[in-house]
Amino acid sequence: MRVEDEARAVDGMRMELVQVRSGVSKLGQLRDELLERLKELKDELERVRGEMGRSEEIKEEIEMMRKELERGRLAVEYEKKVHADNLEQSKAMEKNMLSLAGEVENLRAELANAEKRARAAAAAAANPGQGYAKTYGNSEMAYGGNSYTDAFSLHQVGINSGSQYEFPAAPHSSYDIQQSHAH
């Protein structure tokens, strides 16, 4: 009986050994699966760490772009202000140019008038006989009957002899009415 008991015990142990081997085999497979899963997790962790490092770079790039955008906005605002100032100055200069053009036209008209008077005075001096018929021997009395000499009379040398910014002096005969040139 002992042998039978031992044989039964050995058979029981064999069955138990088969079960243990089966369990060990299952545990080996489970260990392989877990090692594979651990490798996948390590790879994913490495990828996430890389992305986190990349996300820091992206954050820095975003901050740099935000600062550049702010500088661009400030530059646009400055350009708008400069454009408005330039437009205002341009309008003022245009108004000034129109005023100067009007003044130039007035000066040209005055110059033409002065030239006409100078030609008339020169023509009158060249033809003394066309004045009053009797001069009684005094050539200065031909037009005005003035017995006094004109002490302030100036002889014109040339029209452009004066400064370009002054009004040209016009010769006055004794009948011309002097006009003030106030502007």
PEWOWO-V502126 format. One record per run of one state. SS is the DSSP state (H for helix, E for strand, C for the rest). FROM is the first residue (numbers start at 1). TO is the last residue. If there is no record, write none. Layout:
# PEWOWO-V502126
ss from to
SS FROM TO
SS FROM TO
This chain:
# PEWOWO-V502126
ss from to
C 1 1
H 2 126
C 127 127
H 128 130
C 131 138
H 139 141
C 142 158
H 159 161
C 162 183
